Amino acid sequence: MTSTPPAAASRARLLVIAAVAVHLVVAIALFVVALNRASIVLPVSLTLPAGGPGAFATVDLAAASAIVLLVSVVARLLSLVLASRGVSVERQRDVRMLELSQIAGITVFMVALLNGITEAGALIVLYAVAAASVGLLWVQSRAGADQRAAAWPYSLAAALAIVPWGVVALYQVIGIIAAAPPAPIVRVLTIVILLLAAAMWLVERRWQLGVQSDARTDALHTVLTIANGLALLGLVVGLARPSALF
């Protein structure tokens, strides 16, 4: 990996602090929306062997989005604490990858639910696949430099990561054919969130190849997590307006 200049590292810390503040403010606002019952509540079903699907649980979109943001808040605060104690960059990176894996998993869970995938078992599997794919990147990053530069482990993880999005796309297409597509804002922001996820993978690959420093990689991941949080906020606000459903 390329070395990180002190000035760049300082700017990255400031960006992390700003990101923590933004994420915390938006998360609190989303929890307020959820507590005031002004958010969209989505049902989760569970198909029983003896019968058809039955009500299993509900997911409040605002509360779930707030949890995604709080994952970033906790992870980034922990990274700042580790950095202040002189913990190695590699250990700080472990926290970053854990953050990214949970953001990927929970975000895919919500996007799938919004696109009509309501079966609890399917949602859990999609969450696990999305989170595990980023986990494979973490395993690869802990290997030697030659392993990180190798294309095949990265390609395997990327192929796994695209599976949940393929399932979401299938449900979108089926919904359009059946004249029951998701709300326009859901279709648009699903693509936006997918592009943000793809950008995260590109940033990670550039780090693996030594094209960019740890500080720049962390800064780019921070910007992408902020953008992901804003996209989720857009879903909450947009779906709370009746015009977004048509």
N, C-alpha and C positions, 0 to 999 in steps of 0.2 A: 504494500500500500504506500501511497505517496505521503510524505510528511505533512503535518499541519502547522502552518505558520502561527505564531502566537496571536497576531491580530485577527486572523481568521477564526481561531478558537474562541477569542473574546466575543466576536460578532455572533458566533454560533450560540454561545451562552446567553447573550442578550435576546436572541431569537427564541430560544427555548423558554426563557422567562416570560416573554411576550405571549408565546403560544399557551403557556400554562394559564396566564391571566385571561386570554380570550376563551380558551376551552372552559375555564371555570365559570366565567360569566354566562356563557351560552348554556352550559349544563344547568346552572341554577335557574335560568329562565325557562328551560325545557321542563324541569321538575315543577316549577310553578304552574306551567300550562297543564301538566299531567294532574297535579293536585286539584286544579280548578275544573277538571274534566272537560277541557277544551280541546283535547287531542283526539285523534282517531284511534279506536280500540279494535284490534284485529283478532278474530277467533282462530284458535289452533284446534284441530280435530285429531282424533285418534280412532283408527278403524279397529274394531274389536273382532276377534275370530268368530264370535257367535252372531254378529250382526254388522250393520253398516257403520259409517263414521259417526262418532258422537262427540259432543263438546268436551274438550279436554282442558283448555286454558284460554286465556286472552292475553294479548300483548299490547300494552299502551305504547304507541309509536314515539311519543315525546319522551317517556321514561326510558325506553330502550335506547333512543338516540343520546340521551344524557349519560347513560352508562358507557357508551362508546367514548364520549368525550372525557369522562372521569377516568377511564383506563389510561388515556394519554396524560392526564394531569398527574396521576399517581406515578406512572412510569417516568415522566420527565422530571418530576421532583426527586425521585429516587436517583436518577442519573446525575442531577445537580449535586446531590449529597455525596454520591460516590466520587464525582470529580473533585469536590472540595476536600475529600479525604485522600486524594492521590491514588485512587484505585485505577488500575490499568484500563486503557481504552477498550481492550478486549472484553473485560467484565462489564463495562458500561454498554458495550454493544449487545451483550446478552440481554440486558434489560430492554434495549430498543427492539430487538427481534421478538421478544415476548410480547411487547406492546403491539407491534405490527401484526403478529399472528392473531391476537385476540380481536383487534380492530377488524381484520379481514374476516374472521369467523362470524362475529356479531353482525357486521354490515351485510354480509351475504345472507345471513339468516333473515334480516329485516327486508332486504330487497326481494328475496324469494317469497316471503310472506305477502308483500305488497303486490307481487305479480301472480298471486293466486295459488301458490304452493302452501297449503294449510295443514297437510298431514304432519304430525309431530315427528314421526320417525324420519321422514324425508328431510325435514328442516334440521334435525340434529345431525344427520349424515352430512348435509351440505355445510353446516357450521364446522364439523370436524375436518372435512376435506380441505376447506379454505384455510383453516388455522394450521393444519398439518403441513400444507404445502409451504407456508412460510417457515414452519419448523424445520423443514428439510434444508432451507437456505441457512438457517442457524447452524445445523449440523455441518453443512458444507463450510461455513465460515470458520468453524473451529478446527477444521482440518488444516493441513499444510498449504503453503502458497501454491504449489503445483495443483493441488486438489481444487482450490478456489478458482484457478484459471481454467480448469477443465470445463468443457461445455456440457458434457453429458449429465452430471448431477443437476446442474441448473436447468437443463432442458427437461429432465424428468420432473423436477419440482414445478416448473412452469406448466407442463402438460397436465399435472394434477390440479393446479390452481384454476385452469380454464374450465374444468368439468362443471363446477357449480354454475358458472355463467352460461354454459351450454344448456343446462337444465332450465335456467331462468328464460333463456331465449326460446326454448321449446314451448314453454307455457305462454310466453307472449304471442308467439305465432299461432298457437292453438286458440288463444283468446280472440285474436283478430279474425281467424277463420270462422269461429263460432259467434262472431258479432258481439263478443263480450270482452273487449280488450281492457287492460288496466287504464286508469286515468291518464290523460296526456302527460301530466307532470311526472307521473311514475315512469312512463316510458322514456321520457327525456332524461330524467335524473338517473335512471338505471344505466343509461349509456355513459353519462358523465362520471358516475362512480366507477364503472368498468374502466374508463380511460385513466382515471386516477390510480386504480389498482395496477394497470399496465405500466404506468409511469413509475410506480414504486419498484416494479420488477426491473425496469430499465436502469433506474438509479442504482439498484443493488448490483446489477451486472457490471456497471461501470466501476463500482467500488472493487468488485472482485478482480477486475482486470488491472487495477491500479491506476485507472485514468483520473480518479478524483480522490481527494483526501477524506479522512474520517470526518473532519469537521464539516466539509461541504456535503458529504453524504448525509450526515445527521441533519444539517440545515434543510436539505431538499426533502428528506422524510418528514421533517417538522412542517414544512409548507404544505406537503401533500396531505398530512393528517388534518391540518386546519381546513384545507379545501374539502376534504371528506366530511368533516363536521358541519361545514356550511351547507354542503349538499343535503345532508340529513336534516338540517334546520329548514332548508327550503321545502323538503318533503312534508315536514310537520306543518309549517305555515301554509303551504299550498293546499294540502289536503283538508285543512281546517276550513277552507273557503269553498262553498258549494260550486263555484265556477270552475274549480280545478277538477271536478269529477265529470265534466262533460267535454 
